């Protein structure tokens, strides 16, 4: 027995599978669009200095008296941290 395209479409529509297939197609298309961004972010993260290196450099600057942030810089960092914490 051969099932026609119309019969298949009818079954898919009745079961709701056709909507799921459309969502999957949209999701796959979005992933393809995001691929260059993902590659760039991955490359940027790989090129970032390690946290230990950043902490060591900051510690060196504090001990040498070279790190003197202004009150405005400290307030800005506190606000940014608060916003970032709320986004999680």
N, CA, C and O atoms as a GROMACS GRO file, in nm:
protein
  352
    1UNK      N    1   0.084  -0.117   0.000
    1UNK     CA    2   0.000   0.000   0.000
    1UNK      C    3   0.088   0.124   0.000
    1UNK      O    4   0.186   0.132   0.075
    2UNK      N    5   0.055   0.217  -0.082
    2UNK     CA    6   0.132   0.339  -0.095
    2UNK      C    7   0.057   0.453  -0.026
    2UNK      O    8  -0.064   0.468  -0.043
    3UNK      N    9   0.130   0.533   0.052
    3UNK     CA   10   0.070   0.646   0.121
    3UNK      C   11   0.101   0.772   0.041
    3UNK      O   12   0.216   0.799   0.008
    4UNK      N   13  -0.001   0.848   0.011
    4UNK     CA   14   0.017   0.970  -0.068
    4UNK      C   15   0.074   1.081   0.020
    4UNK      O   16   0.069   1.074   0.143
    5UNK      N   17   0.126   1.183  -0.045
    5UNK     CA   18   0.178   1.299   0.027
    5UNK      C   19   0.067   1.367   0.108
    5UNK      O   20   0.090   1.415   0.218
    6UNK      N   21  -0.052   1.370   0.051
    6UNK     CA   22  -0.166   1.433   0.120
    6UNK      C   23  -0.202   1.356   0.247
    6UNK      O   24  -0.230   1.416   0.350
    7UNK      N   25  -0.200   1.223   0.238
    7UNK     CA   26  -0.231   1.141   0.356
    7UNK      C   27  -0.126   1.162   0.465
    7UNK      O   28  -0.158   1.173   0.583
    8UNK      N   29  -0.001   1.167   0.423
    8UNK     CA   30   0.107   1.189   0.518
    8UNK      C   31   0.092   1.325   0.586
    8UNK      O   32   0.104   1.336   0.708
    9UNK      N   33   0.065   1.428   0.506
    9UNK     CA   34   0.046   1.562   0.561
    9UNK      C   35  -0.070   1.565   0.660
    9UNK      O   36  -0.062   1.630   0.764
   10UNK      N   37  -0.178   1.497   0.627
   10UNK     CA   38  -0.295   1.493   0.715
   10UNK      C   39  -0.261   1.430   0.850
   10UNK      O   40  -0.300   1.481   0.955
   11UNK      N   41  -0.188   1.319   0.846
   11UNK     CA   42  -0.149   1.251   0.970
   11UNK      C   43  -0.055   1.340   1.051
   11UNK      O   44  -0.070   1.351   1.173
   12UNK      N   45   0.041   1.402   0.984
   12UNK     CA   46   0.134   1.489   1.055
   12UNK      C   47   0.062   1.608   1.117
   12UNK      O   48   0.093   1.646   1.230
   13UNK      N   49  -0.033   1.665   1.046
   13UNK     CA   50  -0.110   1.778   1.099
   13UNK      C   51  -0.195   1.735   1.220
   13UNK      O   52  -0.203   1.808   1.318
   14UNK      N   53  -0.257   1.620   1.211
   14UNK     CA   54  -0.344   1.572   1.319
   14UNK      C   55  -0.264   1.542   1.446
   14UNK      O   56  -0.314   1.563   1.557
   15UNK      N   57  -0.145   1.493   1.430
   15UNK     CA   58  -0.064   1.457   1.547
   15UNK      C   59   0.018   1.575   1.600
   15UNK      O   60   0.076   1.566   1.708
   16UNK      N   61   0.023   1.684   1.524
   16UNK     CA   62   0.101   1.800   1.566
   16UNK      C   63   0.248   1.788   1.531
   16UNK      O   64   0.327   1.877   1.564
   17UNK      N   65   0.285   1.681   1.466
   17UNK     CA   66   0.425   1.661   1.430
   17UNK      C   67   0.471   1.762   1.326
   17UNK      O   68   0.587   1.803   1.328
   18UNK      N   69   0.382   1.805   1.237
   18UNK     CA   70   0.424   1.900   1.133
   18UNK      C   71   0.471   2.031   1.195
   18UNK      O   72   0.566   2.091   1.146
   19UNK      N   73   0.405   2.074   1.302
   19UNK     CA   74   0.449   2.197   1.370
   19UNK      C   75   0.587   2.178   1.432
   19UNK      O   76   0.671   2.268   1.427
   20UNK      N   77   0.610   2.061   1.490
   20UNK     CA   78   0.740   2.032   1.550
   20UNK      C   79   0.848   2.029   1.443
   20UNK      O   80   0.959   2.078   1.466
   21UNK      N   81   0.818   1.973   1.327
   21UNK     CA   82   0.916   1.969   1.219
   21UNK      C   83   0.950   2.109   1.171
   21UNK      O   84   1.066   2.138   1.141
   22UNK      N   85   0.850   2.196   1.164
   22UNK     CA   86   0.876   2.335   1.124
   22UNK      C   87   0.964   2.404   1.226
   22UNK      O   88   1.054   2.480   1.190
   23UNK      N   89   0.939   2.380   1.354
   23UNK     CA   90   1.021   2.439   1.460
   23UNK      C   91   1.165   2.389   1.450
   23UNK      O   92   1.258   2.467   1.470
   24UNK      N   93   1.182   2.263   1.421
   24UNK     CA   94   1.317   2.207   1.406
   24UNK      C   95   1.388   2.271   1.288
   24UNK      O   96   1.506   2.303   1.298
   25UNK      N   97   1.317   2.290   1.177
   25UNK     CA   98   1.378   2.352   1.060
   25UNK      C   99   1.420   2.495   1.091
   25UNK      O  100   1.528   2.538   1.050
   26UNK      N  101   1.336   2.569   1.164
   26UNK     CA  102   1.370   2.706   1.201
   26UNK      C  103   1.491   2.705   1.294
   26UNK      O  104   1.581   2.788   1.279
   27UNK      N  105   1.494   2.612   1.390
   27UNK     CA  106   1.605   2.602   1.483
   27UNK      C  107   1.735   2.572   1.408
   27UNK      O  108   1.838   2.632   1.438
   28UNK      N  109   1.731   2.481   1.313
   28UNK     CA  110   1.851   2.448   1.236
   28UNK      C  111   1.898   2.568   1.155
   28UNK      O  112   2.018   2.593   1.145
   29UNK      N  113   1.805   2.642   1.096
   29UNK     CA  114   1.841   2.761   1.020
   29UNK      C  115   1.906   2.864   1.111
   29UNK      O  116   2.004   2.929   1.072
   30UNK      N  117   1.853   2.881   1.232
   30UNK     CA  118   1.910   2.977   1.327
   30UNK      C  119   2.050   2.934   1.367
   30UNK      O  120   2.139   3.018   1.381
   31UNK      N  121   2.070   2.806   1.387
   31UNK     CA  122   2.204   2.757   1.423
   31UNK      C  123   2.304   2.787   1.314
   31UNK      O  124   2.418   2.824   1.343
   32UNK      N  125   2.264   2.773   1.189
   32UNK     CA  126   2.353   2.804   1.077
   32UNK      C  127   2.388   2.952   1.078
   32UNK      O  128   2.503   2.989   1.051
   33UNK      N  129   2.292   3.037   1.108
   33UNK     CA  130   2.318   3.181   1.114
   33UNK      C  131   2.411   3.215   1.229
   33UNK      O  132   2.492   3.308   1.219
   34UNK      N  133   2.401   3.142   1.339
   34UNK     CA  134   2.482   3.168   1.458
   34UNK      C  135   2.624   3.112   1.448
   34UNK      O  136   2.710   3.149   1.527
   35UNK      N  137   2.648   3.024   1.353
   35UNK     CA  138   2.777   2.956   1.344
   35UNK      C  139   2.896   3.052   1.339
   35UNK      O  140   2.992   3.031   1.413
   36UNK      N  141   2.896   3.159   1.255
   36UNK     CA  142   3.011   3.250   1.253
   36UNK      C  143   3.031   3.320   1.388
   36UNK      O  144   3.145   3.339   1.431
   37UNK      N  145   2.922   3.357   1.454
   37UNK     CA  146   2.933   3.422   1.585
   37UNK      C  147   2.993   3.326   1.687
   37UNK      O  148   3.079   3.365   1.766
   38UNK      N  149   2.950   3.202   1.685
   38UNK     CA  150   3.002   3.101   1.778
   38UNK      C  151   3.151   3.081   1.756
   38UNK      O  152   3.229   3.072   1.851
   39UNK      N  153   3.191   3.075   1.630
   39UNK     CA  154   3.334   3.059   1.599
   39UNK      C  155   3.415   3.178   1.651
   39UNK      O  156   3.522   3.160   1.710
   40UNK      N  157   3.363   3.300   1.630
   40UNK     CA  158   3.435   3.420   1.674
   40UNK      C  159   3.445   3.425   1.826
   40UNK      O  160   3.551   3.457   1.880
   41UNK      N  161   3.336   3.396   1.896
   41UNK     CA  162   3.338   3.398   2.042
   41UNK      C  163   3.434   3.293   2.096
   41UNK      O  164   3.508   3.318   2.190
   42UNK      N  165   3.433   3.175   2.035
   42UNK     CA  166   3.525   3.069   2.077
   42UNK      C  167   3.669   3.114   2.060
   42UNK      O  168   3.752   3.093   2.148
   43UNK      N  169   3.697   3.175   1.946
   43UNK     CA  170   3.833   3.224   1.919
   43UNK      C  171   3.872   3.331   2.020
   43UNK      O  172   3.985   3.331   2.071
   44UNK      N  173   3.780   3.424   2.050
   44UNK     CA  174   3.808   3.530   2.147
   44UNK      C  175   3.834   3.473   2.287
   44UNK      O  176   3.923   3.520   2.357
   45UNK      N  177   3.755   3.374   2.327
   45UNK     CA  178   3.772   3.313   2.459
   45UNK      C  179   3.907   3.243   2.469
   45UNK      O  180   3.976   3.252   2.570
   46UNK      N  181   3.945   3.173   2.363
   46UNK     CA  182   4.074   3.103   2.362
   46UNK      C  183   4.188   3.203   2.376
   46UNK      O  184   4.289   3.173   2.440
   47UNK      N  185   4.173   3.321   2.316
   47UNK     CA  186   4.279   3.421   2.319
   47UNK      C  187   4.280   3.506   2.446
   47UNK      O  188   4.371   3.586   2.466
   48UNK      N  189   4.180   3.488   2.533
   48UNK     CA  190   4.176   3.564   2.658
   48UNK      C  191   4.282   3.512   2.755
   48UNK      O  192   4.310   3.392   2.760
   49UNK      N  193   4.341   3.604   2.831
   49UNK     CA  194   4.438   3.557   2.931
   49UNK      C  195   4.367   3.476   3.039
   49UNK      O  196   4.250   3.499   3.068
   50UNK      N  197   4.439   3.383   3.097
   50UNK     CA  198   4.382   3.302   3.204
   50UNK      C  199   4.357   3.388   3.327
   50UNK      O  200   4.425   3.488   3.349
   51UNK      N  201   4.260   3.348   3.406
   51UNK     CA  202   4.225   3.423   3.527
   51UNK      C  203   4.345   3.434   3.620
   51UNK      O  204   4.366   3.538   3.682
   52UNK      N  205   4.423   3.327   3.632
   52UNK     CA  206   4.539   3.331   3.720
   52UNK      C  207   4.638   3.439   3.677
   52UNK      O  208   4.698   3.506   3.761
   53UNK      N  209   4.654   3.454   3.545
   53UNK     CA  210   4.743   3.558   3.494
   53UNK      C  211   4.690   3.697   3.529
   53UNK      O  212   4.765   3.786   3.568
   54UNK      N  213   4.558   3.715   3.514
   54UNK     CA  214   4.498   3.845   3.547
   54UNK      C  215   4.513   3.876   3.695
   54UNK      O  216   4.547   3.989   3.732
   55UNK      N  217   4.487   3.778   3.780
   55UNK     CA  218   4.498   3.798   3.925
   55UNK      C  219   4.642   3.827   3.963
   55UNK      O  220   4.667   3.916   4.045
   56UNK      N  221   4.737   3.755   3.905
   56UNK     CA  222   4.878   3.778   3.936
   56UNK      C  223   4.920   3.919   3.895
   56UNK      O  224   4.993   3.986   3.968
   57UNK      N  225   4.876   3.964   3.779
   57UNK     CA  226   4.910   4.099   3.732
   57UNK      C  227   4.849   4.204   3.823
   57UNK      O  228   4.915   4.302   3.858
   58UNK      N  229   4.723   4.185   3.863
   58UNK     CA  230   4.658   4.280   3.952
   58UNK      C  231   4.728   4.282   4.088
   58UNK      O  232   4.749   4.389   4.146
   59UNK      N  233   4.763   4.167   4.139
   59UNK     CA  234   4.833   4.158   4.267
   59UNK      C  235   4.967   4.231   4.260
   59UNK      O  236   5.005   4.302   4.353
   60UNK      N  237   5.037   4.214   4.149
   60UNK     CA  238   5.166   4.281   4.131
   60UNK      C  239   5.147   4.432   4.131
   60UNK      O  240   5.225   4.505   4.193
   61UNK      N  241   5.043   4.480   4.061
   61UNK     CA  242   5.017   4.624   4.054
   61UNK      C  243   4.979   4.681   4.190
   61UNK      O  244   5.021   4.792   4.225
   62UNK      N  245   4.898   4.606   4.268
   62UNK     CA  246   4.859   4.651   4.402
   62UNK      C  247   4.982   4.661   4.491
   62UNK      O  248   5.002   4.762   4.560
   63UNK      N  249   5.066   4.557   4.490
   63UNK     CA  250   5.186   4.556   4.574
   63UNK      C  251   5.285   4.664   4.535
   63UNK      O  252   5.356   4.717   4.620
   64UNK      N  253   5.289   4.698   4.406
   64UNK     CA  254   5.381   4.802   4.358
   64UNK      C  255   5.322   4.942   4.374
   64UNK      O  256   5.388   5.041   4.345
   65UNK      N  257   5.197   4.950   4.421
   65UNK     CA  258   5.133   5.080   4.438
   65UNK      C  259   5.089   5.142   4.306
   65UNK      O  260   5.065   5.262   4.299
   66UNK      N  261   5.078   5.060   4.203
   66UNK     CA  262   5.040   5.110   4.070
   66UNK      C  263   4.891   5.100   4.044
   66UNK      O  264   4.842   5.150   3.942
   67UNK      N  265   4.817   5.037   4.134
   67UNK     CA  266   4.673   5.018   4.114
   67UNK      C  267   4.598   5.111   4.207
   67UNK      O  268   4.589   5.085   4.327
   68UNK      N  269   4.544   5.217   4.152
   68UNK     CA  270   4.473   5.316   4.232
   68UNK      C  271   4.342   5.355   4.161
   68UNK      O  272   4.334   5.462   4.101
   69UNK      N  273   4.242   5.268   4.166
   69UNK     CA  274   4.116   5.301   4.098
   69UNK      C  275   4.045   5.417   4.168
   69UNK      O  276   4.054   5.433   4.290
   70UNK      N  277   3.976   5.497   4.088
   70UNK     CA  278   3.899   5.608   4.144
   70UNK      C  279   3.770   5.553   4.204
   70UNK      O  280   3.730   5.440   4.177
   71UNK      N  281   3.706   5.636   4.285
   71UNK     CA  282   3.577   5.597   4.342
   71UNK      C  283   3.474   5.570   4.233
   71UNK      O  284   3.391   5.480   4.245
   72UNK      N  285   3.481   5.649   4.126
   72UNK     CA  286   3.388   5.630   4.014
   72UNK      C  287   3.410   5.495   3.946
   72UNK      O  288   3.314   5.427   3.910
   73UNK      N  289   3.536   5.455   3.929
   73UNK     CA  290   3.566   5.325   3.868
   73UNK      C  291   3.516   5.210   3.957
   73UNK      O  292   3.461   5.112   3.907
   74UNK      N  293   3.534   5.225   4.087
   74UNK     CA  294   3.488   5.121   4.180
   74UNK      C  295   3.335   5.112   4.176
   74UNK      O  296   3.280   5.002   4.172
   75UNK      N  297   3.267   5.227   4.177
   75UNK     CA  298   3.121   5.228   4.171
   75UNK      C  299   3.072   5.165   4.041
   75UNK      O  300   2.976   5.089   4.040
   76UNK      N  301   3.138   5.197   3.930
   76UNK     CA  302   3.101   5.141   3.800
   76UNK      C  303   3.113   4.989   3.801
   76UNK      O  304   3.025   4.919   3.751
   77UNK      N  305   3.221   4.938   3.858
   77UNK     CA  306   3.241   4.794   3.865
   77UNK      C  307   3.135   4.729   3.954
   77UNK      O  308   3.084   4.621   3.922
   78UNK      N  309   3.101   4.794   4.065
   78UNK     CA  310   2.999   4.739   4.155
   78UNK      C  311   2.863   4.732   4.085
   78UNK      O  312   2.790   4.634   4.099
   79UNK      N  313   2.829   4.836   4.010
   79UNK     CA  314   2.702   4.838   3.937
   79UNK      C  315   2.700   4.729   3.831
   79UNK      O  316   2.601   4.657   3.817
   80UNK      N  317   2.810   4.717   3.756
   80UNK     CA  318   2.817   4.613   3.653
   80UNK      C  319   2.802   4.473   3.714
   80UNK      O  320   2.731   4.388   3.659
   81UNK      N  321   2.867   4.451   3.827
   81UNK     CA  322   2.859   4.320   3.893
   81UNK      C  323   2.716   4.292   3.937
   81UNK      O  324   2.668   4.180   3.923
   82UNK      N  325   2.650   4.393   3.991
   82UNK     CA  326   2.512   4.378   4.037
   82UNK      C  327   2.421   4.342   3.920
   82UNK      O  328   2.336   4.254   3.932
   83UNK      N  329   2.438   4.410   3.807
   83UNK     CA  330   2.357   4.381   3.688
   83UNK      C  331   2.385   4.239   3.639
   83UNK      O  332   2.292   4.165   3.607
   84UNK      N  333   2.512   4.201   3.634
   84UNK     CA  334   2.548   4.067   3.587
   84UNK      C  335   2.490   3.960   3.679
   84UNK      O  336   2.443   3.856   3.631
   85UNK      N  337   2.492   3.984   3.810
   85UNK     CA  338   2.436   3.886   3.905
   85UNK      C  339   2.286   3.870   3.886
   85UNK      O  340   2.233   3.759   3.900
   86UNK      N  341   2.216   3.978   3.855
   86UNK     CA  342   2.071   3.971   3.835
   86UNK      C  343   2.035   3.897   3.707
   86UNK      O  344   1.926   3.841   3.697
   87UNK      N  345   2.124   3.897   3.610
   87UNK     CA  346   2.097   3.831   3.483
   87UNK      C  347   2.109   3.680   3.494
   87UNK      O  348   2.059   3.608   3.408
   88UNK      N  349   2.173   3.631   3.597
   88UNK     CA  350   2.194   3.487   3.611
   88UNK      C  351   2.074   3.417   3.661
   88UNK      O  352   2.076   3.295   3.677
   0.00000   0.00000   0.00000
